[in-house]
Amino acid sequence: MTLPDSRSNSKVSSMSPDEYKTIAKKHEPPRSILKNCLKAFFVGGLICLIGQGIQQFFMSVFDMSTKEAGSPTVAVLIIISVILTCFGVYDKIAQWAGAGTAVPVTGFANSMCSAALEHRAEGLVLGVGASMFKLAGSVIVFGTVAAFIIGIIYALLGTGGGG
């Protein structure tokens, strides 16, 4: 039995990758680079502004120094990002704003939460845990190795650990 669109499938399979790219490019909607950059800039800036507001809140209400207010600020940003991801709001914002939502803390929290939600049906360990840490593992390893290398450079140059 042949399907009605079997001719189009054979036509696509006999196409070279370059021909396919040419046809796909013709049907791709135009993108405004300036508009996308402005959206990313303003949304990323808004996320940072919210973070700054949270930090100011901790500094004024709880009489914390800038350094002391850093950790609770990051924690609150992560919680907000995870809650917005759970309700599907963060993904809609990311769809519209693009790279602006890739601010390291909130973007990373969104990535981990999305992976956990996507694979929750597979169980807590093999679904949520394994999928969530596929991304986190590489980021943590990179951060650890980079910090180690920078530490060695500081030690060799004699500029680290001064007090």
C-alpha positions as CSV (number, residue, x, y, z in Angstrom):
1,M,0.0,0.0,0.0
2,T,1.4,3.4,-1.0
3,L,0.6,6.5,0.9
4,P,-0.7,9.6,-1.0
5,D,2.5,11.6,-0.2
6,S,4.9,8.8,-1.0
7,R,6.1,10.8,-4.1
8,S,7.1,13.7,-2.0
9,N,9.0,11.5,0.4
10,S,11.0,9.9,-2.4
11,K,11.6,13.4,-3.8
12,V,13.0,14.6,-0.5
13,S,15.2,11.5,0.0
14,S,16.8,11.9,-3.4
15,M,17.6,15.5,-2.7
16,S,21.2,16.5,-1.8
17,P,21.7,18.3,1.5
18,D,22.6,21.5,-0.3
19,E,19.4,21.4,-2.3
20,Y,17.4,20.8,0.9
21,K,19.1,23.7,2.6
22,T,18.3,26.0,-0.3
23,I,14.6,25.1,-0.3
24,A,14.4,25.3,3.5
25,K,16.0,28.8,3.5
26,K,13.4,30.0,1.0
27,H,10.6,29.0,3.4
28,E,12.3,30.2,6.6
29,P,10.6,33.3,8.0
30,P,12.9,36.4,8.0
31,R,14.5,37.3,11.4
32,S,15.2,40.8,12.5
33,I,18.6,40.6,14.2
34,L,18.3,44.1,15.7
35,K,14.8,43.4,17.1
36,N,16.0,40.0,18.6
37,C,19.1,41.7,20.1
38,L,17.0,44.5,21.7
39,K,14.6,42.0,23.2
40,A,17.4,39.9,24.6
41,F,19.1,43.0,26.0
42,F,16.1,44.3,27.7
43,V,14.8,41.0,29.1
44,G,18.3,40.0,30.3
45,G,18.6,43.5,31.8
46,L,15.2,43.2,33.5
47,I,16.2,39.9,35.1
48,C,19.4,41.5,36.4
49,L,17.5,44.5,37.6
50,I,15.1,42.2,39.5
51,G,18.2,40.4,41.0
52,Q,19.6,43.8,42.0
53,G,16.3,44.7,43.7
54,I,16.2,41.4,45.6
55,Q,19.8,42.1,46.7
56,Q,18.9,45.6,47.8
57,F,15.9,44.1,49.8
58,F,18.2,41.8,51.7
59,M,20.7,44.5,52.3
60,S,18.2,47.0,53.7
61,V,15.7,44.8,55.5
62,F,18.2,42.3,57.0
63,D,21.1,44.7,57.3
64,M,23.4,42.5,55.2
65,S,26.5,43.6,53.3
66,T,26.7,43.2,49.5
67,K,28.7,40.0,49.9
68,E,26.3,38.5,52.5
69,A,23.2,39.4,50.4
70,G,24.7,37.6,47.3
71,S,23.8,34.0,48.3
72,P,20.1,34.6,49.3
73,T,19.7,36.7,46.2
74,V,20.9,33.9,44.0
75,A,18.6,31.4,45.9
76,V,15.5,33.6,45.4
77,L,16.3,34.0,41.6
78,I,16.6,30.3,41.3
79,I,13.3,29.7,43.1
80,I,11.5,32.3,40.9
81,S,13.0,30.7,37.8
82,V,11.9,27.2,38.8
83,I,8.4,28.3,39.8
84,L,8.0,30.1,36.5
85,T,9.3,27.0,34.6
86,C,6.9,24.8,36.4
87,F,3.9,27.0,35.3
88,G,5.3,27.2,31.7
89,V,5.8,31.0,32.0
90,Y,9.6,31.0,31.8
91,D,9.5,29.0,28.5
92,K,7.1,31.5,27.0
93,I,9.3,34.4,28.0
94,A,12.3,32.6,26.6
95,Q,10.5,31.9,23.3
96,W,9.9,35.7,23.0
97,A,13.1,37.1,24.4
98,G,15.6,34.5,23.1
99,A,19.1,34.8,24.6
100,G,18.0,37.4,27.1
101,T,16.7,34.6,29.4
102,A,20.0,32.8,29.4
103,V,21.2,34.9,32.3
104,P,23.4,32.3,34.0
105,V,21.5,31.7,37.2
106,T,18.0,31.8,35.9
107,G,18.8,30.1,32.6
108,F,20.6,27.3,34.3
109,A,17.8,26.8,36.8
110,N,15.3,26.7,33.9
111,S,17.3,24.1,32.0
112,M,17.6,21.8,35.0
113,C,13.9,22.2,36.0
114,S,12.8,21.6,32.4
115,A,14.8,18.4,32.2
116,A,13.4,17.2,35.5
117,L,9.8,18.0,34.4
118,E,10.2,16.3,31.0
119,H,11.5,13.0,32.4
120,R,9.5,12.8,35.7
121,A,7.4,9.9,34.3
122,E,10.6,7.8,34.2
123,G,11.0,7.9,37.9
124,L,12.9,10.0,40.5
125,V,16.4,8.5,40.0
126,L,16.6,7.4,36.4
127,G,14.2,10.1,35.1
128,V,14.4,13.2,37.1
129,G,17.9,12.8,38.6
130,A,19.7,11.4,35.6
131,S,18.2,13.8,33.1
132,M,18.5,16.8,35.3
133,F,22.2,16.2,35.9
134,K,23.1,15.5,32.3
135,L,23.3,19.3,31.9
136,A,24.4,20.1,35.4
137,G,27.2,17.6,35.4
138,S,29.0,19.1,32.4
139,V,28.6,22.7,33.7
140,I,29.8,21.7,37.2
141,V,32.8,19.8,35.7
142,F,33.7,22.7,33.5
143,G,33.4,25.2,36.4
144,T,35.5,23.0,38.7
145,V,38.3,22.4,36.1
146,A,38.3,26.1,35.1
147,A,38.6,27.2,38.8
148,F,41.4,24.6,39.3
149,I,43.3,26.0,36.3
150,I,42.8,29.6,37.4
151,G,43.9,28.6,40.9
152,I,47.2,27.1,39.6
153,I,47.8,30.3,37.5
154,Y,47.3,32.5,40.5
155,A,49.6,30.2,42.6
156,L,52.3,30.3,39.9
157,L,52.1,34.1,39.6
158,G,52.1,34.5,43.3
159,T,48.9,36.7,43.4
160,G,46.5,34.3,45.1
161,G,45.7,33.7,48.7
162,G,47.1,36.9,50.0
163,G,45.9,38.2,53.3
